[in-house]
Amino acid sequence: MGKPSKVSPYPRLRPIDKKSDGINVVIETPRGCRNKFKFDEKLGVFRLNSILPAGSVFPFDFGYVPGTRAEDGDPVDVLLLLDEPVFTGCVVRARLIGVLEAEQRENGKAERNDRLIAVACDSRDHKNVKGMKDLDKHLRKEIEHFFVSYHELTGTPFEILGYRGGKVAGRLLARAQRQANAS
């Protein structure tokens, strides 16, 4: 039996999937889960970050785009629309459809904490969702409610600034790639 690899494959993933021209999304927390997982870049593993209260779950798969750095220093967050939940660490090819722009306050300091919104390339249920205009208003309200409630539980004020389309999301992603390459 060979020696186990000491290097995690996740940091080596590219943000863009060349085959589909979509983005690679690494799932941290599956839909329907109370446990919030986060990738620990130093150790190369997923760690339990927090637990939502009883009755609260992640309503969508949630992850990040590898090879990116957002304003908060973490990889860019992605809310992924997918037919069924996938496991923590699963890499999913996705189409970027927009961004939920948001701001949070920590220690009195305002910081952007935008969430990209994407659809799994292989999704059957969401195959007709090409942009933010294709998302039902009710679904958008659910997304907003989840993030506001989630941050409220942590004592971090979270303000929704609005939704923007795929072009703005693409520029945010490109900037996050440049930021990761510069660090």
ZAPAMI-143416 format. One record per atom (N, C-alpha, C): residue number from 1; atom name; x, y, z. Coordinates in pm, whole numbers. Atoms other than C-alpha are relative to their C-alpha. Example, Ala and Ser with C-alpha at 12.3 -4.5 7.8 and 13.67 -1.06 7.14 Angstrom:
(1, N, (89, -119, 0))
(1, CA, (1230, -450, 780))
(1, C, (90, 120, 0))
(2, N, (-82, -119, -6))
(2, CA, (1367, -106, 714))
(2, C, (-77, 109, 73))
END
This chain:
(1, N, (85, -117, 0))
(1, CA, (0, 0, 0))
(1, C, (89, 123, 0))
(2, N, (-80, -121, 12))
(2, CA, (138, 340, -97))
(2, C, (-19, 93, 118))
(3, N, (4, -102, -105))
(3, CA, (205, 628, 133))
(3, C, (-112, 99, -30))
(4, N, (107, -96, 27))
(4, CA, (-95, 859, 177))
(4, C, (55, 138, -34))
(5, N, (-42, -133, 40))
(5, CA, (-68, 1200, 15))
(5, C, (-17, 97, 115))
(6, N, (7, -101, -105))
(6, CA, (7, 1482, 256))
(6, C, (-52, 132, -56))
(7, N, (45, -123, 64))
(7, CA, (-117, 1738, 8))
(7, C, (-146, -18, -45))
(8, N, (140, 4, 38))
(8, CA, (-487, 1808, -32))
(8, C, (-15, 38, -147))
(9, N, (19, -35, 141))
(9, CA, (-613, 1818, -392))
(9, C, (-76, 131, -21))
(10, N, (87, -117, 18))
(10, CA, (-849, 2114, -331))
(10, C, (75, 128, -38))
(11, N, (-71, -123, 42))
(11, CA, (-591, 2395, -347))
(11, C, (54, -6, -143))
(12, N, (-50, 13, 137))
(12, CA, (-473, 2256, -683))
(12, C, (-109, 15, -105))
(13, N, (110, -15, 96))
(13, CA, (-818, 2284, -840))
(13, C, (0, 140, -59))
(14, N, (12, -130, 66))
(14, CA, (-868, 2562, -1089))
(14, C, (-143, 51, 16))
(15, N, (135, -56, -14))
(15, CA, (-1163, 2801, -1056))
(15, C, (-91, -32, -119))
(16, N, (78, 22, 123))
(16, CA, (-1273, 2745, -1416))
(16, C, (20, -143, -49))
(17, N, (-5, 133, 57))
(17, CA, (-1357, 2401, -1554))
(17, C, (9, 13, -151))
(18, N, (-25, -19, 143))
(18, CA, (-1210, 2396, -1904))
(18, C, (-98, -77, -89))
(19, N, (91, 82, 82))
(19, CA, (-1444, 2120, -2030))
(19, C, (-136, 66, -18))
(20, N, (135, -54, 7))
(20, CA, (-1768, 2298, -1946))
(20, C, (-1, 152, -11))
(21, N, (-12, -146, -6))
(21, CA, (-1642, 2658, -1932))
(21, C, (-79, 57, 117))
(22, N, (68, -42, -122))
(22, CA, (-1822, 2669, -1598))
(22, C, (100, 17, 112))
(23, N, (-88, -13, -115))
(23, CA, (-1684, 2710, -1250))
(23, C, (2, -131, 78))
(24, N, (-8, 112, -93))
(24, CA, (-1566, 2445, -1008))
(24, C, (-46, 50, 136))
(25, N, (47, -33, -134))
(25, CA, (-1751, 2455, -678))
(25, C, (32, -118, 91))
(26, N, (-28, 101, -101))
(26, CA, (-1620, 2264, -377))
(26, C, (-106, 16, 109))
(27, N, (108, -6, -99))
(27, CA, (-1911, 2181, -147))
(27, C, (58, -14, 140))
(28, N, (-38, 8, -141))
(28, CA, (-1850, 2255, 218))
(28, C, (-117, -54, 82))
(29, N, (117, 39, -78))
(29, CA, (-2203, 2217, 355))
(29, C, (-113, -42, -93))
(30, N, (110, 47, 85))
(30, CA, (-2469, 2003, 186))
(30, C, (-135, 55, 43))
(31, N, (139, -39, -26))
(31, CA, (-2831, 2106, 159))
(31, C, (-60, -98, 102))
(32, N, (68, 81, -99))
(32, CA, (-3039, 1982, 452))
(32, C, (83, -31, 124))
(33, N, (-92, 29, -110))
(33, CA, (-2747, 1978, 696))
(33, C, (-4, 111, 105))
(34, N, (-12, -98, -108))
(34, CA, (-2737, 2151, 1036))
(34, C, (145, 37, 27))
(35, N, (-142, -24, -23))
(35, CA, (-2360, 2120, 1053))
(35, C, (56, 91, -108))
(36, N, (-68, -90, 95))
(36, CA, (-2161, 2403, 889))
(36, C, (144, -44, -3))
(37, N, (-139, 42, 17))
(37, CA, (-1832, 2276, 751))
(37, C, (78, 109, -71))
(38, N, (-86, -98, 64))
(38, CA, (-1538, 2486, 639))
(38, C, (132, -69, -30))
(39, N, (-127, 59, 39))
(39, CA, (-1224, 2387, 451))
(39, C, (112, 71, 75))
(40, N, (-117, -52, -71))
(40, CA, (-911, 2435, 663))
(40, C, (119, -10, -94))
(41, N, (-106, 0, 101))
(41, CA, (-645, 2539, 412))
(41, C, (134, -46, 55))
(42, N, (-129, 39, -59))
(42, CA, (-354, 2481, 651))
(42, C, (10, -151, 16))
(43, N, (-1, 145, -20))
(43, CA, (-452, 2122, 730))
(43, C, (-42, -77, -125))
(44, N, (46, 68, 121))
(44, CA, (-612, 2043, 393))
(44, C, (-118, -93, 25))
(45, N, (116, 82, -33))
(45, CA, (-927, 1899, 554))
(45, C, (-121, 90, 26))
(46, N, (122, -71, -36))
(46, CA, (-1287, 1998, 618))
(46, C, (-21, -15, 150))
(47, N, (23, 0, -144))
(47, CA, (-1362, 2095, 977))
(47, C, (-143, 42, 29))
(48, N, (129, -46, -47))
(48, CA, (-1686, 2135, 1165))
(48, C, (20, 142, 51))
(49, N, (-16, -142, -34))
(49, CA, (-1725, 2513, 1193))
(49, C, (-105, 45, 102))
(50, N, (107, -35, -93))
(50, CA, (-2061, 2545, 1372))
(50, C, (-118, -93, -25))
(51, N, (121, 81, 13))
(51, CA, (-2398, 2381, 1422))
(51, C, (-120, 93, 12))
(52, N, (122, -81, -4))
(52, CA, (-2728, 2545, 1341))
(52, C, (-94, -55, 107))
(53, N, (96, 48, -101))
(53, CA, (-3004, 2527, 1604))
(53, C, (-98, -101, -61))
(54, N, (100, 98, 44))
(54, CA, (-3264, 2249, 1586))
(54, C, (-106, 70, -84))
(55, N, (100, -57, 90))
(55, CA, (-3507, 2312, 1302))
(55, C, (59, 86, -110))
(56, N, (-66, -81, 103))
(56, CA, (-3253, 2511, 1098))
(56, C, (96, -90, -79))
(57, N, (-91, 75, 86))
(57, CA, (-3071, 2358, 802))
(57, C, (40, 89, -117))
(58, N, (-38, -69, 122))
(58, CA, (-2886, 2479, 496))
(58, C, (-100, -39, -110))
(59, N, (102, 31, 100))
(59, CA, (-3156, 2506, 227))
(59, C, (56, -29, -139))
(60, N, (-66, 21, 129))
(60, CA, (-2904, 2477, -58))
(60, C, (140, -52, 29))
(61, N, (-140, 36, -16))
(61, CA, (-2563, 2324, -112))
(61, C, (81, 129, 1))
(62, N, (-79, -121, -19))
(62, CA, (-2302, 2578, -7))
(62, C, (148, -37, -5))
(63, N, (-142, 30, 12))
(63, CA, (-1936, 2590, -100))
(63, C, (80, 120, -44))
(64, N, (-90, -108, 43))
(64, CA, (-1657, 2790, -255))
(64, C, (63, -34, -134))
(65, N, (-74, 18, 125))
(65, CA, (-1464, 2843, -577))
(65, C, (147, -5, 36))
(66, N, (-143, 9, -33))
(66, CA, (-1106, 2717, -539))
(66, C, (80, 100, -83))
(67, N, (-87, -91, 74))
(67, CA, (-823, 2946, -644))
(67, C, (-51, 143, -3))
(68, N, (53, -136, -8))
(68, CA, (-1008, 3262, -538))
(68, C, (19, 54, 141))
(69, N, (-5, -69, -130))
(69, CA, (-984, 3517, -254))
(69, C, (-99, 115, -3))
(70, N, (97, -108, -12))
(70, CA, (-1278, 3736, -155))
(70, C, (56, 108, 92))
(71, N, (-43, -110, -86))
(71, CA, (-1257, 4061, 41))
(71, C, (25, -44, 143))
(72, N, (-17, 45, -138))
(72, CA, (-1287, 3868, 369))
(72, C, (121, -93, 17))
(73, N, (-118, 84, -7))
(73, CA, (-973, 3665, 283))
(73, C, (-25, -147, -26))
(74, N, (36, 138, 28))
(74, CA, (-1161, 3340, 227))
(74, C, (-27, -17, -149))
(75, N, (43, 21, 139))
(75, CA, (-1234, 3177, -108))
(75, C, (-143, 52, -18))
(76, N, (132, -54, 30))
(76, CA, (-1545, 3314, -281))
(76, C, (-107, -106, 29))
(77, N, (111, 88, -36))
(77, CA, (-1867, 3163, -141))
(77, C, (-95, -19, -118))
(78, N, (98, 32, 105))
(78, CA, (-2118, 2993, -372))
(78, C, (-119, -73, 60))
(79, N, (123, 72, -29))
(79, CA, (-2477, 2895, -317))
(79, C, (-32, -75, -129))
(80, N, (14, 83, 118))
(80, CA, (-2538, 2607, -555))
(80, C, (-139, -62, -8))
(81, N, (129, 64, 26))
(81, CA, (-2874, 2505, -701))
(81, C, (27, -134, -68))
(82, N, (-29, 136, 42))
(82, CA, (-2868, 2131, -747))
(82, C, (-121, -86, 36))
(83, N, (119, 82, -19))
(83, CA, (-3134, 1859, -766))
(83, C, (-1, -73, 135))
(84, N, (-14, 76, -125))
(84, CA, (-3010, 1655, -468))
(84, C, (127, 48, 71))
(85, N, (-122, -41, -70))
(85, CA, (-2758, 1736, -194))
(85, C, (116, -92, -34))
(86, N, (-122, 80, 19))
(86, CA, (-2401, 1618, -243))
(86, C, (81, 5, 130))
(87, N, (-77, 13, -123))
(87, CA, (-2136, 1536, 16))
(87, C, (106, 111, 12))
(88, N, (-107, -95, -28))
(88, CA, (-1882, 1765, 177))
(88, C, (126, -44, -75))
(89, N, (-121, 29, 77))
(89, CA, (-1575, 1785, -48))
(89, C, (-26, -34, -145))
(90, N, (35, 31, 139))
(90, CA, (-1761, 1701, -369))
(90, C, (28, 123, -87))
(91, N, (-25, -108, 95))
(91, CA, (-1649, 1911, -667))
(91, C, (-109, -7, -106))
(92, N, (112, -6, 93))
(92, CA, (-1940, 2022, -886))
(92, C, (27, 106, -106))
(93, N, (-9, -98, 109))
(93, CA, (-1916, 2189, -1228))
(93, C, (-130, 78, -2))
(94, N, (120, -82, -10))
(94, CA, (-2155, 2482, -1230))
(94, C, (4, 118, -96))
(95, N, (16, -122, 80))
(95, CA, (-2288, 2773, -1436))
(95, C, (-28, 116, 95))
(96, N, (19, -120, -81))
(96, CA, (-2257, 3110, -1271))
(96, C, (-118, 79, -55))
(97, N, (117, -74, 49))
(97, CA, (-2591, 3294, -1288))
(97, C, (-14, 139, 63))
(98, N, (12, -131, -63))
(98, CA, (-2548, 3587, -1052))
(98, C, (69, 6, 134))
(99, N, (-61, -21, -131))
(99, CA, (-2449, 3721, -715))
(99, C, (-100, 68, 93))
(100, N, (73, -69, -106))
(100, CA, (-2624, 3815, -393))
(100, C, (102, 90, 67))
(101, N, (-93, -94, -62))
(101, CA, (-2446, 4129, -282))
(101, C, (-45, 26, 143))
(102, N, (34, -16, -141))
(102, CA, (-2431, 4165, 95))
(102, C, (117, 61, 76))
(103, N, (-99, -61, -88))
(103, CA, (-2249, 4341, 373))
(103, C, (-26, -49, 142))
(104, N, (15, 40, -140))
(104, CA, (-2184, 4222, 725))
(104, C, (89, 87, 86))
(105, N, (-77, -80, -95))
(105, CA, (-2053, 4396, 1033))
(105, C, (59, -93, 105))
(106, N, (-70, 71, -106))
(106, CA, (-1793, 4245, 1259))
(106, C, (92, 96, 69))
(107, N, (-80, -92, -80))
(107, CA, (-1629, 4436, 1540))
(107, C, (-18, 144, -46))
(108, N, (31, -136, 42))
(108, CA, (-1800, 4751, 1414))
(108, C, (46, 36, -140))
(109, N, (-54, -26, 134))
(109, CA, (-1637, 4719, 1073))
(109, C, (-89, -66, -106))
(110, N, (80, 54, 111))
(110, CA, (-1845, 4677, 755))
(110, C, (91, -70, -100))
(111, N, (-79, 78, 96))
(111, CA, (-1720, 4412, 515))
(111, C, (-96, -65, -99))
(112, N, (81, 68, 102))
(112, CA, (-1862, 4284, 186))
(112, C, (12, -150, 20))
(113, N, (1, 145, -9))
(113, CA, (-1963, 3921, 197))
(113, C, (-99, -53, -104))
(114, N, (85, 40, 111))
(114, CA, (-2114, 3852, -145))
(114, C, (-1, -152, -15))
(115, N, (14, 142, 26))
(115, CA, (-2240, 3507, -240))
(115, C, (-30, -19, -148))
(116, N, (30, 34, 138))
(116, CA, (-2214, 3382, -595))
(116, C, (-116, -99, 0))
(117, N, (110, 95, 15))
(117, CA, (-2518, 3192, -714))
(117, C, (23, -74, -132))
(118, N, (-29, 82, 117))
(118, CA, (-2469, 2904, -954))
(118, C, (-97, -118, -7))
(119, N, (81, 119, 26))
(119, CA, (-2655, 2609, -1105))
(119, C, (94, -111, -44))
(120, N, (-82, 115, 41))
(120, CA, (-2495, 2266, -1133))
(120, C, (-20, -26, -149))
(121, N, (9, 25, 145))
(121, CA, (-2416, 2195, -1500))
(121, C, (-86, -122, -30))
(122, N, (75, 123, 23))
(122, CA, (-2576, 1849, -1466))
(122, C, (-140, 1, 60))
(123, N, (132, -8, -62))
(123, CA, (-2891, 1973, -1291))
(123, C, (-110, -20, -103))
(124, N, (118, 16, 83))
(124, CA, (-3218, 1857, -1442))
(124, C, (-108, 97, 44))
(125, N, (106, -85, -54))
(125, CA, (-3446, 2056, -1212))
(125, C, (22, 149, -31))
(126, N, (-31, -142, 19))
(126, CA, (-3269, 2388, -1275))
(126, C, (65, 28, -136))
(127, N, (-68, -16, 129))
(127, CA, (-3150, 2340, -1634))
(127, C, (-45, 123, -77))
(128, N, (50, -117, 70))
(128, CA, (-3367, 2629, -1756))
(128, C, (36, 132, 68))
(129, N, (-42, -121, -70))
(129, CA, (-3222, 2874, -1503))
(129, C, (132, 47, -62))
(130, N, (-119, -54, 69))
(130, CA, (-2979, 3083, -1709))
(130, C, (51, 128, 65))
(131, N, (-37, -125, -65))
(131, CA, (-2980, 3404, -1504))
(131, C, (-89, 26, 119))
(132, N, (75, -34, -120))
(132, CA, (-3113, 3570, -1192))
(132, C, (-148, 25, -30))
(133, N, (140, -28, 36))
(133, CA, (-3430, 3674, -1377))
(133, C, (-82, -128, -8))
(134, N, (69, 129, 8))
(134, CA, (-3516, 3303, -1408))
(134, C, (-33, -59, 137))
(135, N, (29, 49, -135))
(135, CA, (-3523, 3254, -1030))
(135, C, (-132, 58, 49))
(136, N, (128, -40, -56))
(136, CA, (-3864, 3267, -872))
(136, C, (23, 100, 115))
(137, N, (-13, -100, -107))
(137, CA, (-3915, 3568, -639))
(137, C, (-3, -65, 138))
(138, N, (9, 70, -128))
(138, CA, (-4010, 3331, -358))
(138, C, (134, -66, 35))
(139, N, (-129, 64, -23))
(139, CA, (-3682, 3140, -400))
(139, C, (103, 104, 42))
(140, N, (-93, -107, -38))
(140, CA, (-3486, 3467, -384))
(140, C, (-24, 44, 144))
(141, N, (34, -38, -138))
(141, CA, (-3670, 3560, -62))
(141, C, (51, -106, 98))
(142, N, (-51, 108, -86))
(142, CA, (-3580, 3219, 85))
(142, C, (151, 11, 17))
(143, N, (-145, -16, -6))
(143, CA, (-3214, 3274, -1))
(143, C, (36, 114, 96))
(144, N, (-27, -117, -85))
(144, CA, (-3217, 3618, 163))
(144, C, (-29, -34, 146))
(145, N, (40, 32, -137))
(145, CA, (-3402, 3493, 470))
(145, C, (102, -92, 67))
(146, N, (-97, 92, -57))
(146, CA, (-3157, 3209, 521))
(146, C, (126, 74, 44))
(147, N, (-126, -66, -34))
(147, CA, (-2847, 3428, 511))
(147, C, (-17, 102, 113))
(148, N, (24, -97, -108))
(148, CA, (-2996, 3701, 731))
(148, C, (-18, -75, 132))
(149, N, (25, 78, -122))
(149, CA, (-3120, 3442, 985))
(149, C, (127, -67, 50))
(150, N, (-124, 69, -37))
(150, CA, (-2793, 3248, 980))
(150, C, (95, 96, 70))
(151, N, (-92, -97, -61))
(151, CA, (-2589, 3559, 1055))
(151, C, (-56, 58, 129))
(152, N, (64, -48, -123))
(152, CA, (-2840, 3676, 1314))
(152, C, (33, -94, 116))
(153, N, (-32, 99, -103))
(153, CA, (-2775, 3353, 1507))
(153, C, (143, 14, 50))
(154, N, (-140, -16, -40))
(154, CA, (-2403, 3431, 1512))
(154, C, (26, 140, 57))
(155, N, (-17, -135, -54))
(155, CA, (-2463, 3790, 1624))
(155, C, (69, 95, -97))
(156, N, (-64, -82, 102))
(156, CA, (-2328, 3930, 1299))
(156, C, (-107, 61, -89))
(157, N, (99, -63, 89))
(157, CA, (-2554, 4186, 1128))
(157, C, (36, -23, -147))
(158, N, (-20, 34, 141))
(158, CA, (-2598, 4092, 762))
(158, C, (-106, 74, -80))
(159, N, (92, -81, 79))
(159, CA, (-2752, 4332, 513))
(159, C, (6, -40, -147))
(160, N, (11, 33, 142))
(160, CA, (-2874, 4228, 169))
(160, C, (3, 132, -78))
(161, N, (-10, -120, 84))
(161, CA, (-2769, 4490, -88))
(161, C, (-74, -17, -131))
(162, N, (74, 25, 123))
(162, CA, (-2934, 4324, -387))
(162, C, (60, -114, -80))
(163, N, (-46, 103, 92))
(163, CA, (-2893, 4077, -669))
(163, C, (56, 65, -124))
(164, N, (-56, -44, 127))
(164, CA, (-2679, 4126, -976))
(164, C, (14, -123, -89))
(165, N, (-4, 108, 97))
(165, CA, (-2652, 3918, -1290))
(165, C, (136, -65, -18))
(166, N, (-119, 79, 28))
(166, CA, (-2393, 3687, -1436))
(166, C, (123, 80, -37))
(167, N, (-117, -80, 38))
(167, CA, (-2169, 3960, -1581))
(167, C, (68, 58, 123))
(168, N, (-57, -56, -123))
(168, CA, (-2122, 4127, -1242))
(168, C, (64, -113, 81))
(169, N, (-55, 115, -72))
(169, CA, (-2070, 3784, -1082))
(169, C, (131, -45, -63))
(170, N, (-124, 37, 70))
(170, CA, (-1808, 3703, -1347))
(170, C, (114, 95, 31))
(171, N, (-105, -98, -35))
(171, CA, (-1620, 4026, -1273))
(171, C, (47, -20, 144))
(172, N, (-37, 27, -139))
(172, CA, (-1630, 3949, -900))
(172, C, (92, -122, 7))
(173, N, (-81, 122, 2))
(173, CA, (-1492, 3602, -970))
(173, C, (139, 27, -56))
(174, N, (-130, -33, 60))
(174, CA, (-1214, 3738, -1195))
(174, C, (87, 79, 98))
(175, N, (-74, -79, -100))
(175, CA, (-1114, 3990, -926))
(175, C, (50, -92, 113))
(176, N, (-39, 94, -106))
(176, CA, (-1108, 3710, -666))
(176, C, (111, -93, -46))
(177, N, (-110, 81, 55))
(177, CA, (-885, 3501, -894))
(177, C, (131, 80, 3))
(178, N, (-119, -85, -2))
(178, CA, (-642, 3791, -931))
(178, C, (52, 17, 144))
(179, N, (-37, -16, -141))
(179, CA, (-646, 3842, -553))
(179, C, (70, -126, 51))
(180, N, (-62, 126, -44))
(180, CA, (-563, 3474, -495))
(180, C, (138, -15, -62))
(181, N, (-129, 11, 66))
(181, CA, (-281, 3485, -749))
(181, C, (103, 98, 58))
(182, N, (-89, -101, -57))
(182, CA, (-136, 3797, -584))
(182, C, (47, -38, 141))
(183, N, (-38, 35, -139))
(183, CA, (-127, 3636, -238))
(183, C, (88, -123, 8))
END
